[in-house]
Amino acid sequence: MKAAVGDKLVVEGTKGGNLRRTGLVIEVGHLDGSPPYRVRWLDDGRESLVFPGPDARVVPAGHAS
């Protein structure tokens, strides 16, 4: 998985009651775009350091999620 600042990270809910979360990538951990990513979640504005799992995908900036 590769991301750049400004991309969106979409994490699909895989357990009952969990919903999709979308966050804005505000920092990338490595020069090659690999994780971890610092993400600002769009639903509550909180920031997290994220090591995305198989239920996540990157949406490049300017594309619809």
MOBEL-V21839 format. One record per residue. N is the residue number from 1. SS is DSSP state (a for helix, b for strand, c for the rest). Layout:
n | ss
N | SS
N | SS
This chain:
n | ss
1 | c
2 | c
3 | c
4 | c
5 | c
6 | c
7 | c
8 | b
9 | b
10 | b
11 | b
12 | c
13 | c
14 | c
15 | c
16 | c
17 | c
18 | c
19 | c
20 | c
21 | b
22 | b
23 | b
24 | b
25 | b
26 | b
27 | b
28 | b
29 | c
30 | c
31 | c
32 | c
33 | c
34 | c
35 | c
36 | c
37 | b
38 | b
39 | b
40 | b
41 | b
42 | c
43 | c
44 | c
45 | c
46 | c
47 | b
48 | b
49 | b
50 | b
51 | c
52 | c
53 | c
54 | c
55 | c
56 | b
57 | b
58 | b
59 | b
60 | c
61 | c
62 | c
63 | c
64 | c
65 | c
